[in-house]
Amino acid sequence: MFTLDLHYITRPSTLKENAPLLIMCHGYGSDENDLFSFASELPEELFIISLRAPYTLQPFGNAWYAINFDANQNKWSDDEQAKESREKIAGFIDYACDQYPVNKESVTLLGFSQGTILSYAVALTYPEKVKNVIALSGYINPNIIPENFESIDYSKLHFYCSHGSADQVIPVEWARKAPKFLEALNIDFKYSEFPVGHGVAPQNFYEFKNWLLNKIQ
């Protein structure tokens, strides 16, 4: 039984039933208000939910999983925490589809940075729960998806992936592995780069907005 333990905020749809659902997953050190700033610019028929990651950071912000540093300043991810957050998001999708007048066949995950890593993981673990993924400034972590992923049916998934070519937080080389990975699984995707750092350029926003418009029709 899934228990709701993720704080979230919503923007209702103009549709009274069967609204396409968009779930936002913010990056490390942020909160549910960050990506929600996009909401007013996105299609009115979308039912938008922005999640707050479960781990509280000091002095402020939240994380989907810990990022640790050793004495040499190498950093590594807590993959067990990441898997727990993956399960929380997957469970939240079911909760939202039961709780709100949305179309469970039209669920989009929109992630940024660590939220993108989790969005990839949820979609590649539970492709039956997700239709579209907007993956901003993140990468695929193979340690938090099923070992048998190559035998899973991903035929209904669509990915929009983008990255800043000058990203100083997550190297663009990590993001560039996604197209080959998705292509090998016959997943429909679009990959774009923009001349920015770890953020979303205006042209990046308009491109993924138009991409999403076509996917929710």
DRENRO-631286 format. One record per atom (N, C-alpha, C): residue number from 0; residue in three letters; x, y, z. Coordinates in Angstrom, 1 decimal. Layout:
REM residues N
- k/r/x/y/z
- NUM/ALA/X/Y/Z
...
***
This chain:
REM residues 217
- k/r/x/y/z
- 0/MET/0.9/-1.2/0.0
- 0/MET/0.0/0.0/0.0
- 0/MET/0.9/1.2/0.0
- 1/PHE/0.7/2.1/-1.0
- 1/PHE/1.5/3.3/-1.0
- 1/PHE/1.0/4.3/-0.1
- 2/THR/1.8/4.9/0.8
- 2/THR/1.4/6.0/1.6
- 2/THR/2.0/7.2/1.1
- 3/LEU/1.2/8.3/1.1
- 3/LEU/1.7/9.5/0.6
- 3/LEU/2.6/10.2/1.5
- 4/ASP/3.9/10.3/1.2
- 4/ASP/4.8/11.0/2.1
- 4/ASP/5.7/12.0/1.3
- 5/LEU/5.2/12.4/0.1
- 5/LEU/5.8/13.5/-0.6
- 5/LEU/5.0/14.7/-0.6
- 6/HIS/5.5/15.8/-0.2
- 6/HIS/4.8/17.1/-0.2
- 6/HIS/4.8/17.6/-1.6
- 7/TYR/3.7/18.2/-2.0
- 7/TYR/3.5/18.7/-3.4
- 7/TYR/2.6/19.9/-3.5
- 8/ILE/2.7/20.6/-4.6
- 8/ILE/1.7/21.6/-5.0
- 8/ILE/1.1/21.3/-6.3
- 9/THR/-0.1/21.9/-6.6
- 9/THR/-0.7/21.6/-7.9
- 9/THR/-1.2/22.8/-8.6
- 10/ARG/-1.4/22.7/-9.9
- 10/ARG/-2.1/23.6/-10.7
- 10/ARG/-3.1/22.8/-11.5
- 11/PRO/-4.4/23.0/-11.2
- 11/PRO/-5.5/22.2/-11.8
- 11/PRO/-5.5/22.5/-13.3
- 12/SER/-6.1/21.6/-14.0
- 12/SER/-6.3/21.7/-15.5
- 12/SER/-7.6/22.4/-15.8
- 13/THR/-7.7/23.0/-17.0
- 13/THR/-9.0/23.5/-17.4
- 13/THR/-10.0/22.4/-17.8
- 14/LEU/-9.5/21.2/-18.0
- 14/LEU/-10.3/20.1/-18.3
- 14/LEU/-10.9/19.5/-17.0
- 15/LYS/-12.1/19.1/-17.0
- 15/LYS/-12.8/18.5/-15.8
- 15/LYS/-12.5/17.0/-15.6
- 16/GLU/-12.1/16.4/-16.7
- 16/GLU/-11.7/15.0/-16.6
- 16/GLU/-10.7/14.6/-17.6
- 17/ASN/-10.0/13.5/-17.4
- 17/ASN/-9.0/13.0/-18.4
- 17/ASN/-7.9/14.0/-18.8
- 18/ALA/-7.5/14.9/-17.8
- 18/ALA/-6.5/15.8/-18.2
- 18/ALA/-5.1/15.1/-18.2
- 19/PRO/-4.3/15.5/-19.2
- 19/PRO/-2.9/15.0/-19.2
- 19/PRO/-2.2/15.5/-17.9
- 20/LEU/-1.5/14.6/-17.3
- 20/LEU/-0.8/14.9/-16.0
- 20/LEU/0.7/15.2/-16.2
- 21/LEU/1.2/16.2/-15.6
- 21/LEU/2.6/16.6/-15.7
- 21/LEU/3.1/16.6/-14.2
- 22/ILE/4.1/15.8/-13.9
- 22/ILE/4.7/15.7/-12.6
- 22/ILE/6.1/16.3/-12.6
- 23/MET/6.4/17.3/-11.8
- 23/MET/7.7/17.9/-11.8
- 23/MET/8.6/17.4/-10.7
- 24/CYS/9.9/17.2/-11.0
- 24/CYS/10.9/16.7/-10.0
- 24/CYS/12.1/17.6/-10.1
- 25/HIS/12.2/18.4/-9.0
- 25/HIS/13.3/19.4/-9.0
- 25/HIS/14.7/18.8/-8.8
- 26/GLY/15.7/19.7/-8.8
- 26/GLY/17.1/19.3/-8.7
- 26/GLY/17.5/19.3/-7.2
- 27/TYR/18.8/18.9/-7.0
- 27/TYR/19.4/18.8/-5.7
- 27/TYR/19.5/20.2/-5.1
- 28/GLY/19.0/20.3/-3.8
- 28/GLY/19.1/21.6/-3.1
- 28/GLY/18.0/22.6/-3.4
- 29/SER/17.0/22.1/-4.1
- 29/SER/15.9/23.0/-4.5
- 29/SER/14.6/22.6/-3.8
- 30/ASP/13.4/23.0/-4.3
- 30/ASP/12.2/22.5/-3.7
- 30/ASP/11.1/22.6/-4.8
- 31/GLU/9.9/22.3/-4.4
- 31/GLU/8.8/22.2/-5.3
- 31/GLU/8.4/23.5/-6.1
- 32/ASN/8.8/24.6/-5.5
- 32/ASN/8.5/25.9/-6.2
- 32/ASN/9.4/26.2/-7.4
- 33/ASP/10.5/25.6/-7.5
- 33/ASP/11.5/25.9/-8.5
- 33/ASP/10.9/25.7/-9.9
- 34/LEU/10.6/24.4/-10.3
- 34/LEU/10.1/24.1/-11.7
- 34/LEU/8.7/24.6/-11.8
- 35/PHE/8.0/24.8/-10.7
- 35/PHE/6.6/25.2/-10.7
- 35/PHE/6.5/26.6/-11.4
- 36/SER/7.6/27.4/-11.4
- 36/SER/7.6/28.7/-12.0
- 36/SER/7.3/28.6/-13.5
- 37/PHE/7.5/27.4/-14.1
- 37/PHE/7.1/27.1/-15.5
- 37/PHE/5.6/27.0/-15.7
- 38/ALA/4.9/26.7/-14.7
- 38/ALA/3.5/26.2/-14.8
- 38/ALA/2.6/27.2/-15.6
- 39/SER/2.8/28.5/-15.3
- 39/SER/1.9/29.5/-15.9
- 39/SER/2.1/29.6/-17.4
- 40/GLU/3.3/29.1/-17.9
- 40/GLU/3.6/29.2/-19.3
- 40/GLU/3.3/27.9/-20.1
- 41/LEU/2.8/26.9/-19.3
- 41/LEU/2.6/25.6/-20.0
- 41/LEU/1.1/25.5/-20.3
- 42/PRO/0.7/24.5/-21.2
- 42/PRO/-0.7/24.4/-21.7
- 42/PRO/-1.7/24.3/-20.5
- 43/GLU/-2.8/25.0/-20.7
- 43/GLU/-3.8/25.0/-19.6
- 43/GLU/-4.5/23.7/-19.4
- 44/GLU/-4.4/22.8/-20.4
- 44/GLU/-5.1/21.5/-20.2
- 44/GLU/-4.3/20.6/-19.3
- 45/LEU/-3.0/20.9/-19.1
- 45/LEU/-2.2/20.0/-18.2
- 45/LEU/-2.6/20.2/-16.7
- 46/PHE/-2.7/19.1/-16.0
- 46/PHE/-2.8/19.1/-14.6
- 46/PHE/-1.4/18.9/-14.1
- 47/ILE/-0.9/20.0/-13.4
- 47/ILE/0.5/20.0/-13.0
- 47/ILE/0.7/19.8/-11.5
- 48/ILE/1.6/18.8/-11.2
- 48/ILE/1.9/18.6/-9.8
- 48/ILE/3.4/18.7/-9.7
- 49/SER/3.9/19.5/-8.7
- 49/SER/5.3/19.7/-8.5
- 49/SER/5.7/19.1/-7.1
- 50/LEU/6.6/18.1/-7.1
- 50/LEU/6.9/17.4/-5.9
- 50/LEU/8.1/18.0/-5.2
- 51/ARG/8.1/17.8/-3.9
- 51/ARG/9.3/18.1/-3.1
- 51/ARG/10.0/16.8/-2.7
- 52/ALA/11.3/16.8/-3.0
- 52/ALA/12.1/15.6/-2.7
- 52/ALA/12.1/15.3/-1.2
- 53/PRO/12.3/14.0/-0.8
- 53/PRO/12.0/13.6/0.6
- 53/PRO/13.1/13.9/1.6
- 54/TYR/14.3/14.2/1.1
- 54/TYR/15.4/14.4/2.1
- 54/TYR/15.7/15.9/2.2
- 55/THR/15.7/16.4/3.5
- 55/THR/15.9/17.8/3.8
- 55/THR/17.4/18.1/3.9
- 56/LEU/17.8/19.1/3.3
- 56/LEU/19.2/19.6/3.4
- 56/LEU/19.4/20.8/4.3
- 57/GLN/20.5/20.9/4.9
- 57/GLN/20.8/22.1/5.7
- 57/GLN/21.7/23.1/4.9
- 58/PRO/21.5/24.4/5.0
- 58/PRO/20.4/25.1/5.8
- 58/PRO/19.1/25.1/5.1
- 59/PHE/19.0/24.8/3.8
- 59/PHE/17.7/24.8/3.1
- 59/PHE/17.8/23.9/1.9
- 60/GLY/16.6/23.6/1.3
- 60/GLY/16.6/22.8/0.1
- 60/GLY/16.3/21.3/0.4
- 61/ASN/16.2/20.5/-0.7
- 61/ASN/15.8/19.1/-0.5
- 61/ASN/16.6/18.3/-1.6
- 62/ALA/16.6/17.0/-1.4
- 62/ALA/17.3/16.1/-2.3
- 62/ALA/16.6/14.8/-2.5
- 63/TRP/16.7/14.2/-3.6
- 63/TRP/16.1/12.9/-3.9
- 63/TRP/17.0/11.8/-3.3
- 64/TYR/18.3/12.1/-3.2
- 64/TYR/19.3/11.2/-2.6
- 64/TYR/20.5/12.0/-2.2
- 65/ALA/21.3/11.4/-1.3
- 65/ALA/22.5/12.1/-0.9
- 65/ALA/23.6/12.1/-2.0
- 66/ILE/24.4/13.1/-2.1
- 66/ILE/25.6/13.1/-2.9
- 66/ILE/26.8/13.3/-1.9
- 67/ASN/27.7/12.4/-1.8
- 67/ASN/28.7/12.4/-0.8
- 67/ASN/30.1/12.7/-1.5
- 68/PHE/31.0/13.3/-0.7
- 68/PHE/32.3/13.7/-1.1
- 68/PHE/33.3/13.0/-0.3
- 69/ASP/34.4/12.4/-0.9
- 69/ASP/35.5/11.8/-0.1
- 69/ASP/36.6/12.8/0.0
- 70/ALA/37.7/12.4/0.6
- 70/ALA/38.8/13.3/0.9
- 70/ALA/39.4/13.9/-0.3
- 71/ASN/39.3/13.2/-1.4
- 71/ASN/39.9/13.7/-2.7
- 71/ASN/38.8/14.6/-3.5
- 72/GLN/37.7/14.8/-2.8
- 72/GLN/36.6/15.6/-3.4
- 72/GLN/36.0/14.9/-4.6
- 73/ASN/36.2/13.6/-4.7
- 73/ASN/35.4/12.8/-5.6
- 73/ASN/34.0/12.7/-5.0
- 74/LYS/33.0/12.8/-5.9
- 74/LYS/31.6/12.6/-5.4
- 74/LYS/30.9/11.4/-5.9
- 75/TRP/30.1/10.8/-5.1
- 75/TRP/29.3/9.7/-5.6
- 75/TRP/27.9/9.8/-5.0
- 76/SER/27.0/9.1/-5.7
- 76/SER/25.6/9.1/-5.4
- 76/SER/25.2/8.0/-4.5
- 77/ASP/24.3/8.2/-3.6
- 77/ASP/23.7/7.1/-2.7
- 77/ASP/22.6/6.4/-3.6
- 78/ASP/23.0/5.4/-4.3
- 78/ASP/22.1/4.7/-5.2
- 78/ASP/20.9/4.1/-4.5
- 79/GLU/21.1/3.6/-3.2
- 79/GLU/20.0/3.0/-2.5
- 79/GLU/18.9/4.0/-2.2
- 80/GLN/19.4/5.2/-1.7
- 80/GLN/18.4/6.3/-1.5
- 80/GLN/17.7/6.7/-2.8
- 81/ALA/18.5/6.7/-3.9
- 81/ALA/17.9/7.0/-5.2
- 81/ALA/16.8/6.0/-5.6
- 82/LYS/17.1/4.7/-5.4
- 82/LYS/16.0/3.7/-5.7
- 82/LYS/14.8/3.9/-4.8
- 83/GLU/15.0/4.3/-3.5
- 83/GLU/13.8/4.5/-2.7
- 83/GLU/13.0/5.7/-3.2
- 84/SER/13.7/6.7/-3.7
- 84/SER/13.0/7.9/-4.2
- 84/SER/12.3/7.5/-5.6
- 85/ARG/12.9/6.7/-6.3
- 85/ARG/12.3/6.2/-7.6
- 85/ARG/11.0/5.5/-7.2
- 86/GLU/11.0/4.7/-6.2
- 86/GLU/9.7/4.0/-5.8
- 86/GLU/8.7/5.0/-5.3
- 87/LYS/9.1/6.0/-4.6
- 87/LYS/8.2/7.0/-4.0
- 87/LYS/7.5/7.7/-5.2
- 88/ILE/8.3/8.1/-6.2
- 88/ILE/7.7/8.8/-7.4
- 88/ILE/6.7/7.9/-8.1
- 89/ALA/7.2/6.6/-8.3
- 89/ALA/6.3/5.6/-9.0
- 89/ALA/5.0/5.4/-8.3
- 90/GLY/5.1/5.3/-7.0
- 90/GLY/3.9/5.2/-6.2
- 90/GLY/3.0/6.5/-6.2
- 91/PHE/3.7/7.6/-6.3
- 91/PHE/2.9/8.9/-6.3
- 91/PHE/2.1/9.0/-7.6
- 92/ILE/2.7/8.5/-8.7
- 92/ILE/2.0/8.5/-10.0
- 92/ILE/0.6/7.8/-9.8
- 93/ASP/0.6/6.6/-9.2
- 93/ASP/-0.6/5.9/-9.0
- 93/ASP/-1.6/6.7/-8.1
- 94/TYR/-1.0/7.3/-7.0
- 94/TYR/-1.8/8.1/-6.1
- 94/TYR/-2.5/9.2/-6.8
- 95/ALA/-1.7/9.9/-7.7
- 95/ALA/-2.2/11.1/-8.4
- 95/ALA/-3.3/10.7/-9.4
- 96/CYS/-3.1/9.6/-10.0
- 96/CYS/-4.1/9.1/-11.0
- 96/CYS/-5.4/8.7/-10.3
- 97/ASP/-5.3/8.3/-9.1
- 97/ASP/-6.5/7.9/-8.3
- 97/ASP/-7.2/9.1/-7.7
- 98/GLN/-6.4/10.1/-7.3
- 98/GLN/-6.9/11.3/-6.6
- 98/GLN/-7.4/12.4/-7.4
- 99/TYR/-6.9/12.5/-8.7
- 99/TYR/-7.3/13.7/-9.5
- 99/TYR/-7.9/13.3/-10.8
- 100/PRO/-8.6/14.2/-11.5
- 100/PRO/-9.3/13.8/-12.7
- 100/PRO/-8.4/13.8/-13.9
- 101/VAL/-7.4/12.9/-13.9
- 101/VAL/-6.3/12.9/-14.9
- 101/VAL/-6.4/11.6/-15.7
- 102/ASN/-5.7/11.7/-16.9
- 102/ASN/-5.7/10.5/-17.8
- 102/ASN/-4.4/9.7/-17.5
- 103/LYS/-4.5/8.5/-16.9
- 103/LYS/-3.3/7.8/-16.5
- 103/LYS/-2.6/7.3/-17.7
- 104/GLU/-3.2/7.4/-18.9
- 104/GLU/-2.4/7.0/-20.1
- 104/GLU/-1.6/8.2/-20.7
- 105/SER/-1.7/9.4/-20.0
- 105/SER/-1.0/10.5/-20.5
- 105/SER/-0.2/11.2/-19.3
- 106/VAL/0.8/10.5/-18.8
- 106/VAL/1.6/11.0/-17.7
- 106/VAL/2.9/11.4/-18.2
- 107/THR/3.3/12.7/-17.9
- 107/THR/4.6/13.2/-18.3
- 107/THR/5.4/13.5/-17.0
- 108/LEU/6.7/13.1/-17.0
- 108/LEU/7.6/13.5/-15.9
- 108/LEU/8.5/14.6/-16.4
- 109/LEU/8.6/15.7/-15.7
- 109/LEU/9.6/16.8/-16.1
- 109/LEU/10.6/16.9/-14.9
- 110/GLY/11.8/16.6/-15.3
- 110/GLY/12.9/16.7/-14.2
- 110/GLY/14.0/17.6/-14.6
- 111/PHE/14.6/18.1/-13.6
- 111/PHE/15.8/18.9/-13.8
- 111/PHE/17.0/18.3/-12.9
- 112/SER/18.1/18.1/-13.5
- 112/SER/19.3/17.6/-12.8
- 112/SER/19.0/16.3/-12.0
- 113/GLN/19.1/16.3/-10.7
- 113/GLN/18.8/15.1/-10.0
- 113/GLN/17.4/14.6/-10.2
- 114/GLY/16.5/15.5/-10.4
- 114/GLY/15.1/15.2/-10.7
- 114/GLY/15.0/14.5/-12.1
- 115/THR/15.9/14.8/-13.0
- 115/THR/16.0/14.2/-14.3
- 115/THR/16.5/12.7/-14.2
- 116/ILE/17.5/12.6/-13.3
- 116/ILE/18.1/11.2/-13.1
- 116/ILE/17.0/10.3/-12.6
- 117/LEU/16.2/10.8/-11.7
- 117/LEU/15.0/10.0/-11.1
- 117/LEU/14.0/9.8/-12.2
- 118/SER/13.7/10.8/-13.0
- 118/SER/12.6/10.7/-14.0
- 118/SER/13.0/9.6/-15.0
- 119/TYR/14.3/9.6/-15.4
- 119/TYR/14.8/8.5/-16.3
- 119/TYR/14.6/7.2/-15.6
- 120/ALA/14.9/7.1/-14.3
- 120/ALA/14.9/5.8/-13.6
- 120/ALA/13.4/5.3/-13.5
- 121/VAL/12.5/6.2/-13.2
- 121/VAL/11.1/5.8/-13.0
- 121/VAL/10.6/5.3/-14.4
- 122/ALA/10.8/6.0/-15.4
- 122/ALA/10.3/5.7/-16.8
- 122/ALA/10.9/4.4/-17.3
- 123/LEU/12.2/4.2/-17.0
- 123/LEU/12.9/3.0/-17.5
- 123/LEU/12.6/1.7/-16.6
- 124/THR/12.1/2.0/-15.4
- 124/THR/11.7/0.9/-14.5
- 124/THR/10.2/0.6/-14.6
- 125/TYR/9.4/1.6/-14.8
- 125/TYR/7.9/1.4/-14.9
- 125/TYR/7.4/2.1/-16.1
- 126/PRO/7.7/1.6/-17.3
- 126/PRO/7.3/2.3/-18.5
- 126/PRO/5.8/2.3/-18.7
- 127/GLU/5.1/1.4/-18.0
- 127/GLU/3.6/1.4/-18.1
- 127/GLU/3.0/2.5/-17.4
- 128/LYS/3.7/3.2/-16.5
- 128/LYS/3.1/4.3/-15.8
- 128/LYS/3.4/5.7/-16.4
- 129/VAL/4.3/5.7/-17.4
- 129/VAL/4.7/7.0/-18.0
- 129/VAL/4.6/7.0/-19.5
- 130/LYS/4.2/8.2/-20.0
- 130/LYS/4.2/8.3/-21.5
- 130/LYS/5.4/9.2/-22.0
- 131/ASN/5.6/10.3/-21.3
- 131/ASN/6.6/11.3/-21.8
- 131/ASN/7.6/11.6/-20.6
- 132/VAL/8.8/11.9/-21.0
- 132/VAL/9.8/12.4/-20.0
- 132/VAL/10.5/13.6/-20.6
- 133/ILE/10.5/14.7/-19.9
- 133/ILE/11.3/15.9/-20.2
- 133/ILE/12.5/15.9/-19.3
- 134/ALA/13.7/15.6/-19.8
- 134/ALA/14.9/15.3/-19.0
- 134/ALA/15.9/16.5/-19.2
- 135/LEU/15.8/17.4/-18.3
- 135/LEU/16.6/18.6/-18.4
- 135/LEU/17.9/18.5/-17.6
- 136/SER/19.1/18.7/-18.2
- 136/SER/20.3/18.8/-17.4
- 136/SER/20.6/17.6/-16.5
- 137/GLY/20.4/16.4/-17.0
- 137/GLY/20.6/15.2/-16.2
- 137/GLY/21.2/14.1/-17.0
- 138/TYR/21.2/12.9/-16.5
- 138/TYR/21.8/11.7/-17.2
- 138/TYR/21.2/10.5/-16.7
- 139/ILE/21.4/9.4/-17.4
- 139/ILE/20.9/8.0/-17.1
- 139/ILE/21.9/7.4/-16.1
- 140/ASN/21.5/7.0/-14.9
- 140/ASN/22.3/6.3/-14.0
- 140/ASN/21.9/4.8/-14.1
- 141/PRO/22.7/3.9/-14.7
- 141/PRO/22.3/2.6/-15.0
- 141/PRO/22.2/1.7/-13.7
- 142/ASN/22.7/2.3/-12.6
- 142/ASN/22.7/1.5/-11.3
- 142/ASN/21.3/1.6/-10.6
- 143/ILE/20.4/2.5/-11.1
- 143/ILE/19.1/2.6/-10.5
- 143/ILE/17.9/2.2/-11.4
- 144/ILE/18.3/1.5/-12.5
- 144/ILE/17.2/0.9/-13.4
- 144/ILE/17.4/-0.6/-13.3
- 145/PRO/16.4/-1.4/-13.8
- 145/PRO/16.4/-2.8/-13.7
- 145/PRO/17.6/-3.4/-14.5
- 146/GLU/18.2/-4.5/-14.0
- 146/GLU/19.3/-5.2/-14.7
- 146/GLU/18.8/-5.7/-16.0
- 147/ASN/17.5/-6.1/-16.1
- 147/ASN/17.0/-6.7/-17.3
- 147/ASN/16.3/-5.7/-18.2
- 148/PHE/16.8/-4.4/-18.2
- 148/PHE/16.1/-3.3/-18.9
- 148/PHE/16.0/-3.6/-20.4
- 149/GLU/17.0/-4.3/-20.9
- 149/GLU/17.0/-4.6/-22.4
- 149/GLU/15.8/-5.4/-22.8
- 150/SER/15.2/-6.1/-21.9
- 150/SER/14.1/-7.0/-22.3
- 150/SER/12.7/-6.4/-22.0
- 151/ILE/12.7/-5.1/-21.5
- 151/ILE/11.5/-4.4/-21.2
- 151/ILE/10.9/-3.7/-22.4
- 152/ASP/9.6/-3.7/-22.5
- 152/ASP/8.9/-3.0/-23.6
- 152/ASP/8.8/-1.5/-23.3
- 153/TYR/9.5/-0.7/-24.1
- 153/TYR/9.5/0.8/-23.9
- 153/TYR/8.8/1.5/-25.1
- 154/SER/8.0/0.7/-25.8
- 154/SER/7.5/1.2/-27.1
- 154/SER/6.6/2.5/-27.0
- 155/LYS/6.0/2.7/-25.8
- 155/LYS/5.1/3.8/-25.7
- 155/LYS/5.8/5.1/-25.1
- 156/LEU/7.1/5.0/-24.8
- 156/LEU/7.8/6.1/-24.2
- 156/LEU/8.3/7.1/-25.2
- 157/HIS/8.3/8.4/-24.7
- 157/HIS/8.9/9.5/-25.5
- 157/HIS/9.7/10.3/-24.6
- 158/PHE/11.0/10.6/-25.0
- 158/PHE/11.9/11.4/-24.2
- 158/PHE/12.3/12.7/-24.9
- 159/TYR/12.3/13.8/-24.2
- 159/TYR/12.9/15.0/-24.7
- 159/TYR/14.1/15.3/-23.7
- 160/CYS/15.3/15.3/-24.2
- 160/CYS/16.5/15.4/-23.4
- 160/CYS/17.3/16.7/-23.8
- 161/SER/17.7/17.5/-22.9
- 161/SER/18.5/18.6/-23.2
- 161/SER/19.6/18.9/-22.1
- 162/HIS/20.6/19.6/-22.5
- 162/HIS/21.7/19.8/-21.6
- 162/HIS/22.4/21.1/-22.1
- 163/GLY/23.1/21.8/-21.1
- 163/GLY/23.9/22.9/-21.4
- 163/GLY/25.3/22.5/-21.8
- 164/SER/25.8/23.0/-22.9
- 164/SER/27.1/22.5/-23.4
- 164/SER/28.2/23.1/-22.5
- 165/ALA/27.9/24.1/-21.6
- 165/ALA/28.9/24.6/-20.7
- 165/ALA/28.5/24.2/-19.2
- 166/ASP/27.8/23.1/-19.0
- 166/ASP/27.3/22.7/-17.7
- 166/ASP/28.5/22.4/-16.8
- 167/GLN/28.6/23.1/-15.7
- 167/GLN/29.8/22.9/-14.8
- 167/GLN/29.4/22.0/-13.6
- 168/VAL/28.2/21.5/-13.5
- 168/VAL/27.7/20.7/-12.5
- 168/VAL/27.7/19.2/-13.0
- 169/ILE/27.0/19.0/-14.0
- 169/ILE/26.9/17.7/-14.7
- 169/ILE/27.5/17.8/-16.1
- 170/PRO/28.7/17.1/-16.3
- 170/PRO/29.3/17.3/-17.6
- 170/PRO/28.4/16.9/-18.8
- 171/VAL/28.5/17.6/-19.8
- 171/VAL/27.7/17.4/-21.0
- 171/VAL/28.0/16.0/-21.6
- 172/GLU/29.2/15.5/-21.4
- 172/GLU/29.5/14.2/-21.9
- 172/GLU/28.6/13.1/-21.3
- 173/TRP/28.2/13.3/-20.0
- 173/TRP/27.3/12.3/-19.4
- 173/TRP/26.0/12.3/-20.0
- 174/ALA/25.5/13.5/-20.4
- 174/ALA/24.2/13.6/-21.0
- 174/ALA/24.2/13.0/-22.4
- 175/ARG/25.4/13.1/-23.1
- 175/ARG/25.5/12.7/-24.5
- 175/ARG/25.4/11.2/-24.6
- 176/LYS/25.5/10.5/-23.5
- 176/LYS/25.3/9.0/-23.6
- 176/LYS/23.9/8.6/-23.8
- 177/ALA/22.9/9.5/-23.4
- 177/ALA/21.5/9.1/-23.5
- 177/ALA/21.0/8.8/-24.9
- 178/PRO/21.3/9.5/-25.9
- 178/PRO/20.8/9.2/-27.2
- 178/PRO/21.1/7.8/-27.7
- 179/LYS/22.4/7.4/-27.5
- 179/LYS/22.8/6.0/-27.9
- 179/LYS/22.0/5.0/-27.1
- 180/PHE/21.9/5.2/-25.8
- 180/PHE/21.2/4.3/-24.8
- 180/PHE/19.7/4.2/-25.3
- 181/LEU/19.0/5.3/-25.5
- 181/LEU/17.6/5.3/-25.9
- 181/LEU/17.4/4.7/-27.3
- 182/GLU/18.3/5.0/-28.2
- 182/GLU/18.2/4.5/-29.5
- 182/GLU/18.3/2.9/-29.5
- 183/ALA/19.2/2.4/-28.7
- 183/ALA/19.4/0.9/-28.6
- 183/ALA/18.1/0.2/-28.1
- 184/LEU/17.3/1.0/-27.4
- 184/LEU/16.0/0.4/-26.9
- 184/LEU/14.8/0.8/-27.8
- 185/ASN/15.1/1.4/-28.9
- 185/ASN/14.1/1.8/-29.9
- 185/ASN/13.1/2.8/-29.2
- 186/ILE/13.6/3.6/-28.4
- 186/ILE/12.7/4.6/-27.7
- 186/ILE/12.8/5.9/-28.5
- 187/ASP/11.6/6.5/-28.8
- 187/ASP/11.4/7.8/-29.4
- 187/ASP/12.0/8.9/-28.6
- 188/PHE/13.0/9.7/-29.1
- 188/PHE/13.6/10.7/-28.3
- 188/PHE/14.0/11.9/-29.2
- 189/LYS/14.2/13.0/-28.5
- 189/LYS/14.8/14.2/-29.1
- 189/LYS/15.9/14.7/-28.1
- 190/TYR/17.1/15.0/-28.7
- 190/TYR/18.2/15.4/-27.8
- 190/TYR/18.7/16.8/-28.3
- 191/SER/18.8/17.7/-27.4
- 191/SER/19.3/19.1/-27.8
- 191/SER/20.3/19.6/-26.8
- 192/GLU/21.2/20.4/-27.3
- 192/GLU/22.2/21.1/-26.4
- 192/GLU/22.1/22.6/-26.6
- 193/PHE/22.3/23.4/-25.6
- 193/PHE/22.2/24.8/-25.6
- 193/PHE/23.5/25.4/-25.0
- 194/PRO/23.9/26.6/-25.5
- 194/PRO/25.2/27.1/-25.0
- 194/PRO/25.1/27.8/-23.6
- 195/VAL/24.7/27.0/-22.6
- 195/VAL/24.5/27.6/-21.3
- 195/VAL/25.1/26.6/-20.3
- 196/GLY/25.1/27.0/-19.0
- 196/GLY/25.6/26.2/-17.9
- 196/GLY/24.5/25.3/-17.4
- 197/HIS/24.5/25.1/-16.1
- 197/HIS/23.5/24.2/-15.4
- 197/HIS/22.2/24.9/-15.2
- 198/GLY/21.4/25.0/-16.3
- 198/GLY/20.1/25.8/-16.2
- 198/GLY/19.3/25.5/-17.5
- 199/VAL/18.2/26.2/-17.6
- 199/VAL/17.3/26.1/-18.8
- 199/VAL/17.2/27.4/-19.5
- 200/ALA/17.8/27.5/-20.7
- 200/ALA/17.7/28.7/-21.5
- 200/ALA/16.3/28.9/-22.0
- 201/PRO/15.9/30.1/-22.3
- 201/PRO/14.6/30.4/-22.9
- 201/PRO/14.3/29.6/-24.1
- 202/GLN/15.3/29.4/-25.0
- 202/GLN/15.0/28.7/-26.2
- 202/GLN/14.8/27.2/-25.9
- 203/ASN/15.5/26.7/-24.8
- 203/ASN/15.3/25.3/-24.3
- 203/ASN/13.9/25.1/-23.8
- 204/PHE/13.4/26.1/-23.1
- 204/PHE/12.0/26.0/-22.6
- 204/PHE/11.0/26.0/-23.7
- 205/TYR/11.1/26.9/-24.7
- 205/TYR/10.1/26.9/-25.8
- 205/TYR/10.2/25.6/-26.6
- 206/GLU/11.4/25.0/-26.7
- 206/GLU/11.5/23.8/-27.5
- 206/GLU/10.8/22.6/-26.8
- 207/PHE/11.1/22.5/-25.5
- 207/PHE/10.4/21.4/-24.8
- 207/PHE/8.9/21.6/-24.7
- 208/LYS/8.5/22.9/-24.6
- 208/LYS/7.1/23.2/-24.5
- 208/LYS/6.4/22.8/-25.8
- 209/ASN/7.0/23.1/-26.9
- 209/ASN/6.4/22.7/-28.2
- 209/ASN/6.4/21.2/-28.4
- 210/TRP/7.5/20.6/-28.0
- 210/TRP/7.5/19.1/-28.0
- 210/TRP/6.4/18.5/-27.2
- 211/LEU/6.2/19.0/-26.0
- 211/LEU/5.1/18.4/-25.1
- 211/LEU/3.8/18.7/-25.7
- 212/LEU/3.5/19.9/-26.3
- 212/LEU/2.3/20.1/-26.9
- 212/LEU/1.9/19.1/-28.0
- 213/ASN/2.9/18.7/-28.8
- 213/ASN/2.6/17.6/-29.8
- 213/ASN/2.3/16.3/-29.1
- 214/LYS/2.9/16.0/-28.0
- 214/LYS/2.8/14.7/-27.3
- 214/LYS/1.5/14.5/-26.5
- 215/ILE/0.8/15.6/-26.1
- 215/ILE/-0.4/15.5/-25.3
- 215/ILE/-1.6/15.7/-26.2
- 216/GLN/-1.5/15.9/-27.5
- 216/GLN/-2.7/16.0/-28.3
- 216/GLN/-3.4/14.7/-28.5
***
